Amino acid sequence: MALTAVCGVVLTACQAEEKLPPISLSVWRAEIALRKGLPTQEDSLRMRAFFYDCVYEGDTSVPDSIYVEDLRTLIQDSLFRWLIDTVVRRYPPTYDFVGKLQKLFQRWKALYPQDSLPRLVTFVTGYGPIGALTMESDMCQLCEKHLMLGLHYFISDSFGFYPPDLPYFIRRRLTEPHIPVFVALRLIRSKMPKLSPRLLPKMIDYMVWHGIQLYALEKLLPELPDTLRLFYTQAHLEWLKENARYAYKEMLPYFQETQYSKYQPFIGEEPFTKPFGQDSPPRLGWYFGWQAVRRYAEKEKVPLQTLFALPPDRYGDLFVKSGYKP
């Protein structure tokens, strides 16, 4: 009897086990190869392909002489070499990037089996003079054939050489556990329409646009806690348990607002949502959008690919059809 029960448990676990397509995933440590002076012909060919795809953004008209000079400048820059050495101490050559990202890319391949996976490359680009504006592309850049991971933005939340204009609530996400989140966001946004301010989107459009991304993160990275995917603290989640209904009611009159300055406090990058005090989570519009998208997708059995392709002028309808209220 006990043996039957054990077998039943095992069988149930096996049946529930996620079926993921096999993929061949590798990560090339370009910053290490550059620090060594590109010791092999294979390194040289890889670096050139990577540079022209990501650094030069596919511009094949850039002369070889410029490329060679750019590499020489980087190799000879003492601060750049120091930054590479700092990154390598944090992420040594044996660091298992494949293990950290394998399931994410398997789930992505299951969604888009006909798409070729990008070549994963780690690199160090340095910090721009206006760090907050260029940070996301420096952290993780999806090019035509490569996905570049800027490891210098994932050293620690207390690293002293991040751009000085990065506040701590942004620095909190510049850590190793957030790497899969930023990689997944790059993949997700490559399939979604852009929400242009010129089209005067309403607040509810931004809520659903971000909500689709958070719902996709939940599906692509289910093993991660909500705190990582939302860029929240545990205290933020506790606040929501007590105050979500009140916050939703207060925000409701802004859902159809088109003047960005009026609804920015509810969706903008801030340390908290100002109308609700310093203990409140930031970007509450994202959170409520996520809840609405989740309810809609599960009720209507809508796959991620359909959500990604949804045009922004349908976002409001999605929210209404979700029937979501906290």
N, C-alpha and C positions, 0 to 999 in steps of 0.2 A: 504493500500500500504506500509506504513512504517512498519506495523507489519510483513508483508510478507518479507520485506527486512531484518528485525531483525532475523526472523526465519531462513532465508536463510544463514545468517552469522553464526548463532549458529550451524546449520546443517553441514555447511562446516567445522567448527572448530571441531565438533564431528567426522566427517568422517576422518579428518586429524589427530585426536588424536592417539598417539602412543599406539599400543596394546602390552602390556607386560605380560608375564606369571606370575602367582602368585608364590611367593616363601616365605619361612619362614626364615627370616634373623635375627640373633641375634649376639651380640658382647659380649664376656666375657672379663671383665677387670681383667686380671691375675695379673697385678702389684698391684691392690688394694687388691685382695685376699691374695697375698703374704705379703703385708705390714701388714695385719691383722693377719698373722700367719696361714693362711688357716683354718678359723674357722669352716668349715663344711666338712663332708665326701665327699660331691659332689665337693667342691673346691679341696680337696686332689686328688680325682680321675681325675679331669680335668687337674690339674697341672701335674700330672705324665704322662698322655697321651700326653700333649703338649710338655713336656720336651723330652720325648723319640722320638717324631716325629720330632721336630724342633731343639732343642738344641743338642741332640745326633744324629740327622740326621738319624733316623730310626734304630739306632744300639741297638737292644734289648738285646745285651750281656752285656751292662753296668750294673754292680751290683747295687742292691737297696741301698747298703751302700754308694756308690758313689753319687747316686741321693740324698739321705738324707743329706749327707755332703755338697753337692753343695747348696741345699736349705738353710741349716743352715748358710753357709758362706755368702750367699746373705742377709739373714734376719739380720745377726749380723753386716754387713758392714754399718757403719754410712753414708758414702758418697752415697752408693746405696740407703739407706732409704731417704736421702735428695733429691736424684734425683727423686725418686718415688713421694715424697711430692711435688716437683716442678712441675712434670707432672700432678699430680692430681689437683693442683691449676689451671693449664692451661686448663685441660680437666676433670672437676668434674664428679662424678658418673652419673650425670643427662645429660651429653653431649650426643647429639643424633647422634651417629655414624651410626645407622641404617638409619636414614633419609638422611644422606649424601651419603650413599653407595647403597641404595636400588635399584635405577634405573640402576646403573651400573651392579649390579648382575642380575637384571631381564633381561637386554639386553644380558648379557653373557649366561644366561640360555636359552634365545631364540636362540642363536647361537649353543649351545651344550646342547640340552634338555636331553640327556642321561647321562651327567656327573653330579656327585654329587658336590654340592658347598662345598668349604672348610669351616671349622669352623673358624670364625673370632676371633682372640685373640689379645688384646693389651698387650704390655709388655714393659719392660725397660731392656736393655741389658748392658748399659754402653758404654763407648767409647774406641775403640781400640787404640793402640799406633800409628798406621798409619791409621788415620781416613778415608782419601779419598779412600783407597783401600778396606775397609770393609764396607763403609757407606751404599751402596745399599742393601746388605743383612741384615744389621742391621735395616734399615728403613722399609723394607717390604720383608718378606721371605715367599715364597710359599713352603710348605712341602707336604707330601703325603696327609694328612687329614686336616691340619691347614694352615691358612694364618696369619702370625704374623705381626702386625703393631708396630714398635718401636716408641712409642710416644715421646721419648726423642729427636728424630730428627725432631720434628715438633713443637718446642716451639716458636721460632721467629728467624728472620734473624740476630738479634743482641744478641742472647743468648751467654753469656760469656764462657760457658763451652763446646762448641763444640771443636773437635780436632783443634789444632792451625794450622794444615796444610790445613784447608778448606778455600779457598779464598772466598771473598764476592760474586762473581758471582755464586758460588755453594750455599752459605748460603741463597741467595735470594729464593731458592726453598724449604728451610726447614721451611715451614709455613703451617698453617692449610689448606688454599685453595688448596694446592698441594697434599693433602692426596689421593683423588680419582685418581689422575694421576698416582701416584706410585703403587697403588693397581691395576689399570687397566694394567699398564705396566707388572706387575708380571704375570697377567693372559695371556696377549698377548704373552709374550716371552715363556710361557710354551707350546705354540702350534707351535712355530717357530723353524726352524733349527738354530743351532749355526753357526756363521761365523768364522771359524777357521783361524788364520793367517798362519797356516801351509799349507793351500791350496792356498796361495798367492792370496787372493781376490783382485780384482781391486777396484779402488775408486768407480766406478759405482755400484758395488755390495753392498758396505757399504751404498751408497746413497739410494738404493732401500730397503735394509734391514731396515734401520731406517725409510724410507718413509712409508713402510707398517705399522710400529708401529704408526707413527703419523696419518696416515689415519684411523687406527683402533681407536685411541684415539678420533678422530673427530666424529666417528660413535657411540662410546660407551659413550662419555661424550660431547654430542653436546651443552649442556647448559653452558659449560665452555668457556671462551674466548681463542683465539689463544695464548695470552700471557702466560697463565698458561700451556697449552699443549706443547708449544714450548720452555718454559723456556726463553721467550723473554720479553723485555720491549716494551711499546708502541712506543718508539723512534726507536727501532729495526724494527718494522713493517713499520714505516714511511720511514726509510732508504731504505727498500726493494721496496717501491713504486717508489722511484726515481732511484734506482741503480740496480735492479734485472737483467735487461737485460745486463748491462755492466759486472756485477759480473759473470753471467752465461757464457758469451763469454770468459772471462779471465780464467775460470775454465775448460772450455771444453777440452783443450789439456791434462788435467790430468785424464779424465774420465776412460781411459784404462790403467792407470798407476798401476803397481803392487808393486812398492817400497813404503812401508807405509810412510817412512820419507818424501817423496816428496809430498804426498797428505794429510798428517796429519793436516796441518793448516786449511783444508777445512771441516774436519769431527771430529777433536779432541775436547776435552773439554777445551776450552780457553775462556777468557772474550770477545774476538772479533776475527774476521777472519783477521789475521795479514796482508796479502797482501792488504787489503782494508781499513786499518786504524782503529783507536780506536772507531769510531762511528758505525762501521759495526756490524751486528749481528754475534754471533758465530755459528759454525756448519752449514754453508750455504749449505754444501752437503746434510745434512738432509732435509733442507727446499726444495731444488730442487727435491730431491727424493720423498718427500711427494706430491709435485705438479704433478710429473709424475705418481705416483701410483694412485692418485685421478683421473687424466684424463683417465688413462687406465681402471680403475675399472668402472668408470661411462660409458665410451664408449663401453666396452665389457660386461657390466652387470656382473661383477665378484664378487661373495660374499666374505666376509672376510675369511671364512674357507678355500677357495681355495687359497687366497693370503698367508695365514699363512703356508699352506702346500707346497707352491712353493719352489722347491730346488734352492739353491743359483746360480747354473749354468744357471738358467733361468732368473736371475734378469736383465742381460744386454738386453735380448730380450724384456722383459717387458718395459724397459725404451724406447727402440727404437720404439716399437709398440704404445707406448702412444702418440708419436708425439709431446711431450711437448717441448715448447720453450717459455720463458717469453716474 
